[in-house]
Amino acid sequence: MIGSTHAVAANAAFDEARLVAYLEGRIPGFSGPIKVEQFAGGQSNPTYRLTTSDAQYVLRRKPAGVLLKSAHAVDREFRVTRALFEVGLPIAEPLVLCEDDDVIGTMFFVMRYVPGRSFWDPMMPGLDPAERAAIYDSANETLARLHMVDFAALGLSDYGRPGNYFARQISRWSRQYESSRTQNIPEMDRLIEWLPTAIPDTGDTTAIIHGDFSFHNLLIHPTEPRVSAVIDWELSTLGDPLGDLTYHMLEWFRPAGVDVRGTLKGADLAALGIPDADEYARRYCERTGLKSDPTAPFYEAFNLFRVAAILQGIAGRARDGVQTAENAQEVITRIEPLARAAWHAAREAGAT
């Protein structure tokens, strides 16, 4: 998992010797001493690279402090990634889950380190058009493969509630926004009122969904144009695959300046070798048999609202002193622009 690391922040440190003592004997071949570095940019579950004399691992843990109910469930991440790894999806192999808070202070799990490239800018500067095209097709295929997994056969029928996905998500993120509210944003209040009334009828398809399927959570093989691992499964659940696809497709619709990630909006996609939104959606639908239109403006409004609510959770943690990312204050400034962009999309979908 290539990404910048830094020395472990004081509020995210733990007893490294105690960790080594716990992992020795639980992970075959693991032995100390270890070098511990913290990955930059994590907004929710602090993530670390562990380096021994002959191997590298990644540790994800719950943050310390009072947490929102159901948030930061690293045990859920471990469960779903282990099941998906065993059926051959590109996943970093999960190795051990520790539910004993006494080891490093909070629950955590350890997985193998997967080398790869991640892209915060979906235009993927520095690549040639053919490589971009292959990477986008691999991402499309990976998402389709995930949504076609028989979750019941994997023992994951209880991993989430089937049906009414968008209604449940709107309710969940509306509650999080309210419980974390640090300012009044009229557009968020309008969206909370309008979104439940505008959900398209897409049937009752249920799949395992990742919840944050963006290119920064896809590790691309170091030398080949393919997905080598999908990471950060904190928001995964059972739900409508359109939830994953339309969030992923914000890459095409996201207004500039509302996210630390770049956007494809306004880009010369043909010159870049990147498919347009209709072509990308068509390829996914061919692979899965999905019949709905993922480019409808409701989905843009919903997903921008969802991101704004997630960032409001960061604002709430910062307010309460449970801050897990050094750039939290910068992220917080994006909540209001996201809400305005979401309401603009809602107006395109018929909101008044």
N, C-alpha and C positions, 0 to 999 in steps of 0.2 A: 504494500500500500504506500506508494510514493506520495509524500506530503511533507510539508515543512514541520520540523519539530523544534522544540526549545527545552531549556531546563524546566523541570517540574515546578509549577507555581507553588508558592508557600501554602495556599489554601487547598491545593490538590495533592499534596505530598502524603506519603504513607511509609510504614516501616518496611523497607525493602528486604531486610534479612528475614523478617517474618513471612513475607511473600515467598521468598526462595524456599524456606523450610516447608511451606505448604505445598508448593508445586513439585518439589523433588519427590519422586515416587508416584505422583499422580499423572505427570506427563512423561511418557517414555523418553529417556535420553536427556531430560532436562536436568541441568545442574548449574549452580551458581559459581562465581558471583555474576551479577547482572548489571548492565547499564540501563537506566530508566530515563526515557525522554517523553515529553508530552507532545502530542500532535496539536498543531495550531488550528484555530477556527472552530473547534467543537462548541456548539451552543447548548448542549443538553447533557449527554453522558461523557464525562472526561475519558479520553482515550490515550493510551500510552504505547510506546514501542519498547519492548524488552529485548535486550541483546545479550546473549551469552557468548561463550568462546566459540561456539560452532553453529548457532542458530538464532533466528529472530522470531519474536512472537508479538501479538497485539493484545492488550488488556483493555476491556471496557468496563466501567464501573458506574454505579449510581453516584450522583453528587451527594455531598453531605448536606445536612439541614432539613428543614421541613419542606416536603414535596407535595405537588398536586396529586390527588388520588389517581392511580393507574398510570402515572407518568414514570419515565425512566426505568421501565421494566426490563432490565437486562436478562432476567430469567426467560422472558418471552423471546427475546432475540436469540438466546442460546437454543431454545427449543425449536424454533422455526428454521434457523440456519442449519442445525444438525440434521433435521428431516430433509431439507432441500439439498444439502451436500450429499446425503446418502443416495439420492436419486439422480445425481449427476449434474445439477445446475451449477453454474460458476459461482461458488461461494468459498470464502476463506474457511478452512476446516475448523469448526469449534472443537476445543479439546477438553476443557474442564469448566464447570460452573461452581462457584463458591457462594453459598447462601449464608455463610457465617460472617456476620459483621465484625467479629473480633479480629479477623486476619488483617484487613487493611482499612477497616472503618465502615465499609459499605459492601453490599453484594457486588460481585464482579464475575466476568468470565474471560477466558483466554482462548485465543484462536491462533492459527498459524499466520505468519506474515506472508502476504502475497505481493510480489513486486508488480508495479504497474504505473501507468500514467493516468492522472485524473484531470479533467478540464472544467474550469469554472466558466470559461468563455465558450459557448457552444459553436462559435465560428472556428475554434481550434486553430489558432494562428500557428504558422510554421509547418503545417501539413500540406500535402498536395491534394488536389480534388479527389483523386481515386482513393486515397487513404481515408479521407473524410467520408466518402460515400460508403466504403466498406465498414467503417466504425458505426455509422448511423444504422446500416442494415443489421449489424451484429446486435446493437442495442435493441432494435425493433424485434429481432428474433428472440433475444433473451427475455424481453417482457412478454412476448407471446408464449414462450415456453413456460414461464412462471404461471401465467394465467390458465394454462391447460393442465397443470398438475392436478392429479386426483388427491385433493387434500384429505378426503375421508380415508383413503387407503393408507395415508401417512399417519393416521391417528390424530388429525388436526381438526376434526369436526367441531371441537369446542374452542377453537382458536379465536373465534369471533362470532357474532350473531349474523345469520344469513338474512337477506332481505332488507329493504328500506335503507340502503346504505347512505344515500345522500341526505335523507331526513335525519338519520342518526348522527352523521358527521356535522351537519349544520347545528344540531342541538349541542353536540359535544363542544365544538369550537366556540359557539355562542356563550356557553357556560364558562369556558376557560377565559374568554375575553372579559366577561363580567367579573370573574373572580380575580383577574389580574389587572383590572382597569387602573390606569394611572393618569388618564386624561380623557376628556370627552371628544369623540370623533363622530360627528353627525352621520357621516357616510356608513360607519360601522353599524350604528343604530338602525339606519334604513335597510341595510343588507340583512341584518338579523330579522327584521320584520318581513322583507320581501322574499328572501331565498326559499323559505319553506313553502311558499305559494306557487313557485315557478319550476318545481322539479319535473324534468321530462319523464315520460313513461318509457322506460327502457327494458321492461320485463323484470325478471327476477334472477339474473345471472349472478352466481357467487363464485369467487376464486380467492386464492391467496393473493393479497396485494401488498406491495412493498411500502407504499405510503409516501416515499420521497425519492421516486425513481428519476433522478436527475443525473446529468453527466458527471457532476462532482462526486456522486456516489457510485459511479461505475469505474472500476479500474481496468484500463485498457492495457493489454499485453505490452511489455516494453518494446518489442520489435515487430509485432504483428497487429493488424487492424481488427482486433476482436476483443470482446469483453472477457477478461480473465477472472473477475470477481465483482459481485454486487455487495456493497457494504452498507452499514448503518440501517438496521432493520427495526429501529425503535418504534416506528409508526405502522409496522405491518399488522395486518389483521385479515379477517375474511370480509370481502366486500365486493362491490361492483367493479369489474375490471376497468370500466370507464373512469373510475376514480383515479386509477394509476395512469392510464393512457392520457387523459386530459390534463393531469398535473404535469406529466412528462412533456406534453406538447405546449406548455407555457413557454418553452424555449422559442417557439415561433411567434407567440402573441404577447409576451411580457413587454410592457412599455419600458423604454430605457430609463434608468435611474431609480427604479423601484426595488432593485435587488443588487446584491454584491456580484451576482452572476451577470454575464452579458446577455444579449438577446439577438435573435435572428431577425427581428422585426426591421424591415427596411433594407435587409442585406441582399446582395446579388447572389442568390442561392445557387443558380446554375453555374456561375463562375467558381463558387466554392466547392461544388460537387455535392451539395446538400439537397436532399429532396424537399419539395415544398410540403406544406402541412397536409394538403389533400392527398398527395402521393404517399406520404408517410402513413397516414391513416388508412389508406386503401391497402397498403402492403400488410399492415397489422391485421386488418379485417380479413384479408385473404388467408392469413395464417391461423386465425382463431374462429372465423365464421361469424364474428360480430357484425350486426346489421345497423347499429345506431350511427349517428353523425357526431363524432367527437369534436368537430370544429364549431358547434353551436355556441353562441356567446354566453349562455347560462354557465357553461363549464368554466369559461375564463373568469366570470364573476365569482363563481364558487371557489375556485382554486386560489385566486388572489385574496379573497376573504379569508380562506383557510390559512394562507401564509401569514397574513396580517395578524390573525389570532394566535398563531404559533409564536410570532415575534413578540406579541403582547405578553405571552407567558415569560419570555426572557426579560421583558421590562418588569414584570411582577417579581421575578427572582432577584433582579438587581435591586429593586426597591426593598426587598426583604433581606438583602445581604447574602443571597444564595446565588452568586454570579459565577458561572463556569467558563466564561470566555472573556478574553482581554478586550475584545472589540464589541462588547455588549452595548455600550452606549452608542456606538456608530450604527449598529443594527437597529436599535430602538427608533432612530430617526426615520427609518423607512416605513414604519407602521402607517402613518397618515397618508403618504403617497400611494402605498398599496391599497388602502381603503378607497381613496379617490379613484384609482384605476379600476378597482372592482366595481364601484358604483357606475362608472362610465360604461363598463361592459354590461352591467345590469340594465342600464338605460337602453343599450342596443338590443337587449333581449326583451324589452317591453316594459321595464319598470318605470314608474312615474313618481 
